[in-house]
Amino acid sequence: MSIESFVLLEVIAFVASLVQALVGFGSSLIAVPSLLLLLDNAKVVAPLVTLSGLVINSRLVFSLRQYFRAQYLLPLVLGAILGIPFGVLILDYTPLDVLKLGLAVLIISYSVYSYLQPDVHLHLSNWWGMAVGFVAGCLGAALSSNGPPLVIWASLQDWNKEEFRSNLPAYFGITGIISLLAYQVSGLLTFPVWQYFFYTIPASVAGTFIGEYWGGKIQPDRFKQIIRLLLICLAVVMLISDRFYHYS
């Protein structure tokens, strides 16, 4: 790996971890399309982002553990357990541009809707989260991008800022471990994955602590605005990066 590529790898890891610590999600949606441009291999990128996510989410869960809500997470995790094996199959057999296009459309659609109807909340039973967890599990194992369905669900259920920043990382951590086991069985945890992971640890740790510090200072209303704007920006990044990746 050249010096330029190494520096870019560290920058991606730092920015992704900072955003994750700031709002509780977003690291994979930044890291995946960016790393695909750099590494050009989805079967390396997905396990790598999952490994890096464990570093970020472990810290966030520990520091915000008083806001942990088991009743929120159990249905999501159960759904994800069913969805993750399908996601591994998707990673092996589905064209990457199809996955990214569908995910980007979902993000943009919800983000536009949330700006038009910002006060709509469903307040459904937490057990409806199993369906959300299933979809998120599929996306997480396929592209390590399980955040959008969870953010949509949490927003419609009106989770507060602390619940966002605590429970989403807890979910990501639990399902990340399950995904890594599935990757191991499928032979996707290769030497290059571990090598890149160890390269990114310092940048991920630094970004996590800085984002955690800033995240505690954001007002709840501003926090919701940041989430909506971030969703739109990340969807645009995915569409643009997919175009560059596909035609470069």
NORHU-V517666 format. One record per helix or strand of 2 or more residues. SS is the DSSP state (2 for helix, 1 for strand). FROM is the first residue (numbers start at 1). LEN is the number of residues. Records with the same first field share a line. If there is no record, write none. Layout:
SS->FROM-LEN  FROM-LEN
This chain:
2->3-21  27-13  42-22  65-3  70-24  96-21  126-18  147-10  161-26  191-25  220-28
